[in-house]
Amino acid sequence: MTDAAIPITGDEQADGLLTENPLALLLGMLLDQQVPMEWAFRGPATLAERLGGLDAASVARMDPEEFVAVCARKPAIHRFPASMGERIHAVCTVVAQEYQGDAAAIWRDAQDADELRRRLLALPGYGEEKTKIFIAILAKRFGIRPAGWERVAAPFSDAEPRSVADVDSPESLARVREWKKMMKAARKAKSDPVA
């Protein structure tokens, strides 16, 4: 058993990186679409291994095509390594330029949840749902709860096991998977209320 805040990848080192490196957490959430959660959140560790570390300024300085080639190397970091590689490069560029390379400044320096929401939505690849889930991850897994987070992250701020924000053990991961399967069968989005 790992002490990681999000024991999701099945790999203690990859899970640990999500806890220790704020950029890894930000990029794991970015990758969490159209692939299993474990694969998405393992992506930052794969990149760190291939690059000799994971640093926003270093990635931002790389030629975008060269970086995409790193992402596409087998095993690829995502089902769509080119488009996700471009997004990762773009996010790292924003973090390097606007937050001096410190991804944690995005949430640490936000005055409240509304400002945090705006900051996350300004990142390439972060839409409304991804932003809400990320705010819920910060609150539920890391105890970072800016004023108004429950409202801004709703419905992901509730107790329903609906996203990666609710994963704290293999059992909770299974509950999230079951909930997603149930929603898919009912053709509902994970943000929809349970009937």
Secondary structure, DSSP 8 states (H G I E B T S, - for coil): ----SS--SS-HHHHHHHHH-HHHHHHHHHH-SSS-HHHHHHHHHHHHHHHTS--HHHHHHS-HHHHHHHHHSSS-SSSSHHHHHHHHHHHHHHHHHHSTT-TTHHHHT-SSHHHHHHHHHTSTT--HHHHHHHHHHHHHHH----TTHHHHHTTTTSSS--SGGG-SSHHHHHHHHHHHHHHHHTT--TTS---
